[in-house]
Amino acid sequence: MAGRHSRRGRLTEWCRSQGSAARDRSRSRLTGVTDAGTLIKHLMTGGATSDGRGRYIAVCGARVLPAVLSMPESGCCPACAGFDP
């Protein structure tokens, strides 16, 4: 029986092929995250991973515990400043 669900296979393949491209784009974007301990802004990629305790690895290699968005930052990490787009 041919119905609207007969095309699901082609759509699923297309979504899978677009998934890897979307992951690559998210890794190339940098975003600033303020560390709760030092109040210094570090840059992170979209693919930054947690170490299991809520800390993320910044572009400069520092482990960052994200602060509340309303906390003011006291400056930018000098090592991360070289990566700023």
Residue frames relative to the residue before (quaternion, step in Angstrom):
aa qw qx qy qz dx dy dz
M 1.0000 0.0000 0.0000 0.0000 0.00 0.00 0.00
A 0.2344 -0.7777 0.5703 0.1222 3.54 -0.68 1.07
G 0.1231 0.7860 -0.5939 0.1198 3.54 -0.70 1.08
R 0.7513 -0.3990 0.2602 0.4568 3.53 -1.22 -0.18
H 0.6522 0.5195 -0.3180 0.4512 3.60 1.19 -0.36
S 0.4986 0.6717 -0.4313 0.3379 3.60 1.21 -0.08
R 0.6713 0.4956 -0.2980 0.4636 3.64 1.19 -0.34
R 0.3777 0.7715 -0.4573 0.2304 3.59 1.23 -0.06
G 0.6255 0.5657 -0.3432 0.4134 3.61 0.97 -0.76
R 0.6793 0.4799 -0.2962 0.4696 3.58 0.89 -0.88
L 0.6520 0.5151 -0.3185 0.4561 3.58 0.98 -0.79
T 0.6393 0.5271 -0.3203 0.4592 3.58 0.99 -0.81
E 0.6440 0.5096 -0.3219 0.4711 3.60 0.96 -0.81
W 0.6454 0.5164 -0.3201 0.4629 3.59 0.98 -0.83
C 0.6536 0.5113 -0.3176 0.4589 3.62 0.92 -0.86
R 0.6477 0.5123 -0.3238 0.4617 3.59 0.96 -0.78
S 0.6652 0.4962 -0.3157 0.4600 3.58 0.95 -0.82
Q 0.6679 0.4865 -0.3012 0.4759 3.61 1.09 -0.62
G 0.5607 0.6405 -0.3756 0.3664 3.60 1.15 -0.53
S 0.6833 0.4715 -0.3026 0.4682 3.59 0.87 -0.86
A 0.6296 0.5213 -0.3410 0.4643 3.61 1.03 -0.66
A 0.6485 0.5089 -0.3186 0.4679 3.59 0.99 -0.79
R 0.6360 0.5156 -0.3352 0.4661 3.61 1.00 -0.73
D 0.6512 0.5129 -0.3199 0.4589 3.59 0.96 -0.82
R 0.6477 0.5088 -0.3238 0.4656 3.60 0.99 -0.79
S 0.6676 0.5026 -0.3190 0.4472 3.62 0.93 -0.80
R 0.6422 0.5195 -0.3336 0.4542 3.60 1.08 -0.58
S 0.6762 0.5067 -0.3050 0.4392 3.58 1.08 -0.60
R 0.6218 0.5314 -0.3497 0.4568 3.62 1.18 -0.33
L 0.2163 -0.7707 0.5870 0.1215 3.55 -1.03 0.81
T 0.0587 -0.7823 0.6198 0.0185 3.53 -1.09 0.77
G 0.4298 -0.7057 0.5058 0.2478 3.55 -1.10 0.69
V 0.0268 -0.7791 0.6260 -0.0200 3.56 -0.94 0.97
T 0.3253 -0.7537 0.5438 0.1742 3.56 -0.82 1.05
D 0.3890 -0.7129 0.5397 0.2216 3.57 -0.90 0.98
A 0.4657 -0.7070 0.4625 0.2632 3.59 -0.81 1.01
G 0.6790 0.5092 -0.2965 0.4379 3.61 1.05 -0.63
T 0.8084 0.2701 -0.1135 0.5106 3.57 0.90 -0.92
L 0.3042 -0.7714 0.4819 0.2831 3.59 1.31 -0.43
I 0.4685 0.6359 -0.4615 0.4039 3.58 1.15 0.64
K 0.4010 -0.7175 0.5217 0.2285 3.57 -0.97 0.93
H 0.0952 -0.7679 0.6332 0.0214 3.55 -0.93 1.04
L 0.3938 -0.6948 0.5461 0.2529 3.56 -1.22 0.47
M 0.0605 -0.7866 0.6145 0.0066 3.53 -1.08 0.86
T 0.4442 -0.6528 0.5416 0.2884 3.51 -1.25 0.53
G 0.6420 -0.5209 0.3944 0.4012 3.55 -1.28 0.25
G 0.7069 0.4420 -0.2534 0.4907 3.57 1.19 -0.49
A 0.3021 0.7654 -0.5192 0.2311 3.61 1.19 0.35
T 0.2154 -0.7974 0.5553 0.0965 3.56 -0.91 0.92
S 0.4764 -0.6621 0.5071 0.2784 3.52 -1.21 0.62
D 0.4469 -0.6850 0.5054 0.2750 3.56 -1.18 0.55
G 0.6485 -0.5255 0.3118 0.4539 3.59 1.28 0.17
R 0.7361 0.3525 -0.2230 0.5331 3.60 1.24 -0.23
G 0.6759 -0.5229 0.2842 0.4348 3.58 1.19 0.51
R 0.5985 0.5373 -0.3691 0.4658 3.58 1.27 0.05
Y 0.2274 -0.7751 0.5802 0.1040 3.54 -1.07 0.83
I 0.4521 -0.6733 0.5171 0.2737 3.55 -1.21 0.58
A 0.2983 -0.7618 0.5537 0.1552 3.58 -0.70 1.14
V 0.7046 -0.4461 0.3401 0.4346 3.56 -1.32 0.17
C 0.6890 0.4814 -0.2732 0.4678 3.59 1.04 -0.78
G 0.5896 -0.5912 0.3622 0.4144 3.61 1.26 -0.21
A 0.5164 0.6444 -0.4172 0.3795 3.60 1.25 -0.14
R 0.3826 -0.6753 0.5763 0.2559 3.56 -1.20 0.62
V 0.1123 -0.8295 0.5469 -0.0115 3.55 -0.60 1.23
L 0.2040 -0.7250 0.6458 0.1252 3.54 -1.00 0.94
P 0.3772 -0.7632 0.4675 0.2379 3.62 -0.33 1.19
A 0.3468 -0.7331 0.5560 0.1819 3.54 -1.00 0.95
V 0.6412 -0.4731 0.4213 0.4331 3.54 -1.34 0.16
L 0.5762 -0.6377 0.3871 0.3341 3.59 -0.96 0.83
S 0.6695 0.5088 -0.3100 0.4437 3.60 1.11 -0.50
M 0.5241 0.6311 -0.4207 0.3874 3.62 1.24 -0.12
P 0.3993 -0.7137 0.5136 0.2595 3.60 -0.87 0.86
E 0.3791 -0.7092 0.5406 0.2472 3.57 -1.08 0.66
S 0.3613 -0.7446 0.5186 0.2146 3.57 -1.13 0.58
G 0.7913 -0.1750 0.0997 0.5773 3.60 1.23 0.10
C 0.4833 -0.6443 0.5100 0.3017 3.53 -1.36 0.00
C 0.5531 -0.5998 0.4670 0.3409 3.56 -1.10 0.71
P 0.4525 -0.7083 0.4625 0.2821 3.62 -0.72 0.99
A 0.6428 0.5215 -0.3308 0.4532 3.60 1.05 -0.68
C 0.6725 0.4823 -0.2856 0.4832 3.58 1.07 -0.73
A 0.5662 0.6311 -0.3838 0.3657 3.59 1.11 -0.61
G 0.6277 0.5526 -0.3291 0.4385 3.59 1.12 -0.56
F 0.6803 0.4752 -0.2754 0.4852 3.57 1.24 -0.45
D 0.4661 0.7129 -0.4336 0.2943 3.61 1.23 -0.29
P 0.3863 -0.7511 0.4853 0.2261 3.62 -0.67 1.07
